[in-house]
Amino acid sequence: MNPIVIIGGGLAGYTVARELRKLDKAVPLILLMADDGAFYSKPMLSNGLAQKKTASSLILSGAQQMAGQLQADIRPYTWVRAIDSAAHRLELDGPEGSTSLEYSKLVLALGADTIHLPLSGDGAGAVLSVNDRVDYGVFREALEGKKKLALLGGGLIGCEFANDLTGAGFDVTVFDLAPQPLGRLLPPGAGRFMAESLGALGIQWRFGQSASRVEREGEHLRLTTGDGQAETFDLVLSAVGLRPRIALAQAAGIEANRGIVTDRNLRTSARDIHALGDCAEVAGLLLPFVLPLMACARALAATLAGTDTAVSYPAMPVVVKTPACPAVVCPPPMGAAGAWQEAVTATGVRALFRDGEGKLLGFALLGDAVAEKQALAAQLPAWL
Ligand SMILES: Cc1cc2nc3c(=O)[nH]c(=O)nc-3n(C[C@H](O)[C@H](O)[C@H](O)COP(=O)(O)OP(=O)(O)OC[C@H]3O[C@@H](n4cnc5c(N)ncnc54)[C@H](O)[C@@H]3O)c2cc1C
């Protein structure tokens, strides 16, 4: 019998393997990943400095340990080059050169790539981004002896890095085209509160500005914004977003939109191929967070073990890891009709998004208002 093969050794790949082993201890299971296969918690990348984490100390279990725990064949440094969905076969480049592998069922847990701003200048290649443990190691080394940092992007991950870096003693300036931090998630009063709370730590904001050029200036980087203003920094970190990895699936003729398209049973358009995690667009929803991928992993494991199971999403609030301004966001569904009502006090913000009939569809809680997270989440309709 051909094995079940999972491509990806991130939280999605490993969680579906773990959930599957709870239901089926015997089915042959292979995990392939381009990286070293170490299991770690990716969310810690943006608050690792405060916890004094290095790239190695982030590791919870190495690939070999994971193989033992999961009773699986785990193959690090193995790049899947192509999928032949008709023949149920993969083409691989790994430590043993180019090989092929047949599967009975295939799971795509490929993650997402960092988006790079189209920057000109000879320093553009020196702009760093952190999307995995290797990036984090490079970033930590690059920080040695540096002080003045530019951060491109004031979204969720940008704000987390800004808070973490400032706490570790760096001077941080954040550039974002939006007029406030977390522009896509927070209404204006909450955005101001977040900007002021992080500003009190010393973070400088450059709202309405985006970098267009980065040039080397000796050891430093000179950053020029779209409106022609220039400033010199020791290091530039970009956190402008992620894009689901869809190329491998698309090349195999598997339907992809913003992510690899699946139904609620995590089935792609190709027979016996499923997808979950940051690469997947599940029933029209692209939710690159841990809780949704865990819900998907549980449902998919049941399906792989023989009981076809659809995923359900309750409303899933996201905790923003900015200790200087505790925040929880649960955005309304994309395009939902309604309006925000904000109650801003000196110590927090309670922002509720309601439809025309007064039904709660989303919220954003900052400061002391985060205590209401559970109570409000319980009032929200399920997402799926
Ligand atoms: C800095 C940061 C902070 C975050 N903080 C939070 C948070 O606080 N809360 C939250 O809910 N979410 C957070 N997230 C999002 C969360 O971490 C992700 O949703 C989750 O880790 C995605 O897991 P994944 O397994 O889908 O992808 P990944 O972890 O990216 O794993 C993808 C895997 O696929 C492999 N791969 C890809 N293509 C191939 C190929 N062709 N061949 C072989 N292997 C391949 C890679 O090597 C890798 O092993 C954060 C993300 C980042 C970057």
The ligand as an SDF file (V2000), in Angstrom:
LIG
                    3D

 53 58  0  0  0  0  0  0  0  0999 V2000
    6.2370   36.1590   12.4120 C   0  0  0  0  0  0  0  0  0  0  0  0
    4.9200   35.4380   12.4420 C   0  0  0  0  0  0  0  0  0  0  0  0
    4.1230   35.5100   13.5720 C   0  0  0  0  0  0  0  0  0  0  0  0
    2.8910   34.8740   13.6140 C   0  0  0  0  0  0  0  0  0  0  0  0
    2.1170   34.9710   14.7330 N   0  0  0  0  0  0  0  0  0  0  0  0
    0.9340   34.3240   14.7870 C   0  0  0  0  0  0  0  0  0  0  0  0
    0.1130   34.3700   15.9540 C   0  0  0  0  0  0  0  0  0  0  0  0
    0.4520   35.0290   16.9420 O   0  0  0  0  0  0  0  0  0  0  0  0
   -1.0510   33.6670   15.9820 N   0  0  0  0  0  0  0  0  0  0  0  0
   -1.4760   32.9340   14.8880 C   0  0  0  0  0  0  0  0  0  0  0  0
   -2.5470   32.3190   14.9480 O   0  0  0  0  0  0  0  0  0  0  0  0
   -0.7200   32.8680   13.7700 N   0  0  0  0  0  0  0  0  0  0  0  0
    0.4570   33.5350   13.6860 C   0  0  0  0  0  0  0  0  0  0  0  0
    1.2300   33.4530   12.5600 N   0  0  0  0  0  0  0  0  0  0  0  0
    0.7590   32.5930   11.4480 C   0  0  0  0  0  0  0  0  0  0  0  0
    1.0650   31.1140   11.7230 C   0  0  0  0  0  0  0  0  0  0  0  0
    2.3570   30.9970   12.2560 O   0  0  0  0  0  0  0  0  0  0  0  0
    0.9050   30.3380   10.4260 C   0  0  0  0  0  0  0  0  0  0  0  0
   -0.4690   30.3760   10.0820 O   0  0  0  0  0  0  0  0  0  0  0  0
    1.3610   28.8750   10.5050 C   0  0  0  0  0  0  0  0  0  0  0  0
    2.5720   28.7300   11.1740 O   0  0  0  0  0  0  0  0  0  0  0  0
    1.4410   28.3140    9.0850 C   0  0  0  0  0  0  0  0  0  0  0  0
    1.8540   26.9860    9.1230 O   0  0  0  0  0  0  0  0  0  0  0  0
    1.9770   26.1400    7.7750 P   0  0  0  0  0  0  0  0  0  0  0  0
    2.3690   24.7750    8.2050 O   0  0  0  0  0  0  0  0  0  0  0  0
    0.7640   26.3220    6.9410 O   0  0  0  0  0  0  0  0  0  0  0  0
    3.1720   26.8330    6.9450 O   0  0  0  0  0  0  0  0  0  0  0  0
    4.7490   26.8450    7.1900 P   0  0  0  0  0  0  0  0  0  0  0  0
    5.0870   26.8890    8.6210 O   0  0  0  0  0  0  0  0  0  0  0  0
    5.2600   27.9500    6.3190 O   0  0  0  0  0  0  0  0  0  0  0  0
    5.2790   25.4620    6.6300 O   0  0  0  0  0  0  0  0  0  0  0  0
    5.3910   25.1980    5.2570 C   0  0  0  0  0  0  0  0  0  0  0  0
    6.2200   23.9470    5.0630 C   0  0  0  0  0  0  0  0  0  0  0  0
    6.1220   23.5590    3.6950 O   0  0  0  0  0  0  0  0  0  0  0  0
    7.4190   23.2130    3.2130 C   0  0  0  0  0  0  0  0  0  0  0  0
    7.3860   23.3540    1.7420 N   0  0  0  0  0  0  0  0  0  0  0  0
    6.8310   24.3440    1.0030 C   0  0  0  0  0  0  0  0  0  0  0  0
    6.9470   24.0660   -0.3030 N   0  0  0  0  0  0  0  0  0  0  0  0
    7.5870   22.8760   -0.4000 C   0  0  0  0  0  0  0  0  0  0  0  0
    7.9870   22.0440   -1.4830 C   0  0  0  0  0  0  0  0  0  0  0  0
    7.7270   22.3460   -2.7530 N   0  0  0  0  0  0  0  0  0  0  0  0
    8.6340   20.8900   -1.1890 N   0  0  0  0  0  0  0  0  0  0  0  0
    8.8720   20.5280    0.0940 C   0  0  0  0  0  0  0  0  0  0  0  0
    8.4990   21.2610    1.1610 N   0  0  0  0  0  0  0  0  0  0  0  0
    7.8650   22.4180    0.9110 C   0  0  0  0  0  0  0  0  0  0  0  0
    8.3370   24.1710    3.9470 C   0  0  0  0  0  0  0  0  0  0  0  0
    9.6710   23.7100    3.9240 O   0  0  0  0  0  0  0  0  0  0  0  0
    7.7130   24.1210    5.3430 C   0  0  0  0  0  0  0  0  0  0  0  0
    8.1720   22.9880    6.0380 O   0  0  0  0  0  0  0  0  0  0  0  0
    2.4700   34.1120   12.4920 C   0  0  0  0  0  0  0  0  0  0  0  0
    3.2610   34.0390   11.3400 C   0  0  0  0  0  0  0  0  0  0  0  0
    4.4930   34.6860   11.3100 C   0  0  0  0  0  0  0  0  0  0  0  0
    5.3490   34.6060   10.0690 C   0  0  0  0  0  0  0  0  0  0  0  0
  1  2  1  0
  2  3  1  0
  2 52  2  0
  3  4  2  0
  4  5  1  0
  4 50  1  0
  5  6  2  0
  6  7  1  0
  6 13  1  0
  7  8  2  0
  7  9  1  0
  9 10  1  0
 10 11  2  0
 10 12  1  0
 12 13  2  0
 13 14  1  0
 14 15  1  0
 14 50  1  0
 15 16  1  0
 16 17  1  0
 16 18  1  0
 18 19  1  0
 18 20  1  0
 20 21  1  0
 20 22  1  0
 22 23  1  0
 23 24  1  0
 24 25  2  0
 24 26  1  0
 24 27  1  0
 27 28  1  0
 28 29  2  0
 28 30  1  0
 28 31  1  0
 31 32  1  0
 32 33  1  0
 33 34  1  0
 33 48  1  0
 34 35  1  0
 35 36  1  0
 35 46  1  0
 36 37  1  0
 36 45  1  0
 37 38  2  0
 38 39  1  0
 39 40  1  0
 39 45  2  0
 40 41  1  0
 40 42  2  0
 42 43  1  0
 43 44  2  0
 44 45  1  0
 46 47  1  0
 46 48  1  0
 48 49  1  0
 50 51  2  0
 51 52  1  0
 52 53  1  0
M  END
$$$$
